[in-house]
């Protein structure tokens, strides 16, 4: 899995980087065919004060691309919300990939 964490208008500290990677381990625990993950953390200056911290993530999995974003006044809370959204999308994607058709039962005569 290739992981890219970048910041826009903020410096990505080692503590923030380790927090994001530990949270993203939850996604790879549910679905191991994750190819590429790109996380963008931003601080927006024009927005209202309570929604300034923003986290976005693009995940390239086998079969499709998933995207989620979250805004909050705390960057760590935005990352938590982001991972919750991505986790739901990954579980739904995994459920679509699985074959749910059962073998037809043979008639006994």
Secondary structure per residue as TSV (DSSP state, phi and psi in degrees):
chain	resnum	aa	ss	phi	psi
A	1	X	-	360.0	126.0
A	2	X	E	-91.7	125.2
A	3	X	E	-118.6	124.9
A	4	X	E	-123.4	120.1
A	5	X	E	-117.5	121.1
A	6	X	E	-130.8	156.5
A	7	X	E	-121.7	145.6
A	8	X	E	-122.7	116.0
A	9	X	S	67.9	21.7
A	10	X	S	-157.2	157.8
A	11	X	-	-95.9	131.6
A	12	X	-	-82.9	106.6
A	13	X	-	-79.3	160.6
A	14	X	H	-60.2	-33.7
A	15	X	H	-66.2	-41.7
A	16	X	H	-67.6	-39.7
A	17	X	H	-63.2	-43.5
A	18	X	H	-69.0	-33.8
A	19	X	H	-64.4	-44.0
A	20	X	H	-65.6	-42.3
A	21	X	H	-66.9	-37.6
A	22	X	H	-68.8	-35.0
A	23	X	H	-69.7	-36.6
A	24	X	H	-74.0	-14.2
A	25	X	H	-62.7	-26.6
A	26	X	H	-63.6	-35.1
A	27	X	H	-71.3	-43.0
A	28	X	H	-70.5	-21.1
A	29	X	H	-69.6	-34.4
A	30	X	H	-80.8	-34.0
A	31	X	-	-145.4	114.4
A	32	X	S	-91.0	1.6
A	33	X	-	-98.6	37.7
A	34	X	E	-83.6	125.3
A	35	X	E	-93.7	-49.9
A	36	X	E	-143.9	137.3
A	37	X	E	-130.0	127.2
A	38	X	E	-123.5	120.0
A	39	X	E	-113.1	132.0
A	40	X	E	-122.4	119.8
A	41	X	E	-107.9	126.7
A	42	X	E	-131.5	154.4
A	43	X	E	-119.5	117.8
A	44	X	-	-98.1	128.0
A	45	X	S	-87.3	-24.5
A	46	X	S	-83.5	-24.3
A	47	X	S	-69.6	167.9
A	48	X	-	-67.1	160.9
A	49	X	G	-64.6	-35.3
A	50	X	G	-79.0	-12.5
A	51	X	G	-123.5	36.8
A	52	X	-	-81.2	-35.9
A	53	X	E	-82.7	129.2
A	54	X	E	-134.2	140.4
A	55	X	E	-127.8	132.1
A	56	X	E	-126.8	152.0
A	57	X	E	-148.3	133.0
A	58	X	E	-110.4	127.5
A	59	X	E	-120.6	126.8
A	60	X	E	-102.2	110.9
A	61	X	E	-111.2	168.5
A	62	X	T	-65.9	110.7
A	63	X	T	116.5	-31.5
A	64	X	E	-165.3	179.5
A	65	X	E	-115.7	140.5
A	66	X	E	-118.9	144.3
A	67	X	E	-137.4	140.4
A	68	X	E	-149.0	154.2
A	69	X	E	-144.9	154.7
A	70	X	E	-149.4	144.5
A	71	X	E	-127.1	141.2
A	72	X	E	-158.7	168.4
A	73	X	S	-77.8	-20.8
A	74	X	S	-113.9	131.8
A	75	X	H	-66.9	-36.2
A	76	X	H	-66.0	-37.8
A	77	X	H	-67.8	-35.4
A	78	X	H	-65.3	-38.9
A	79	X	H	-66.6	-40.1
A	80	X	H	-60.3	-46.6
A	81	X	H	-65.0	-38.5
A	82	X	H	-61.8	-45.3
A	83	X	H	-67.9	-34.8
A	84	X	H	-61.6	-43.9
A	85	X	H	-64.6	-44.1
A	86	X	H	-66.4	-36.6
A	87	X	H	-62.7	-42.4
A	88	X	H	-63.8	-40.8
A	89	X	H	-66.2	-40.5
A	90	X	H	-67.7	-41.6
A	91	X	H	-64.3	-40.0
A	92	X	H	-65.5	-40.3
A	93	X	H	-64.8	-42.3
A	94	X	H	-64.4	-38.0
A	95	X	H	-66.2	-35.5
A	96	X	H	-69.5	-33.2
A	97	X	H	-73.8	-27.9
A	98	X	S	-72.4	146.4
A	99	X	-	-86.9	116.8
A	100	X	-	-101.3	7.9
A	101	X	-	-84.8	133.7
A	102	X	-	-94.6	153.2
A	103	X	-	-68.2	137.0
A	104	X	-	-67.1	139.5
A	105	X	-	-74.6	144.3
A	106	X	-	-84.0	140.3
A	107	X	-	-77.7	132.7
A	108	X	-	-97.2	131.6
A	109	X	-	-114.5	360.0
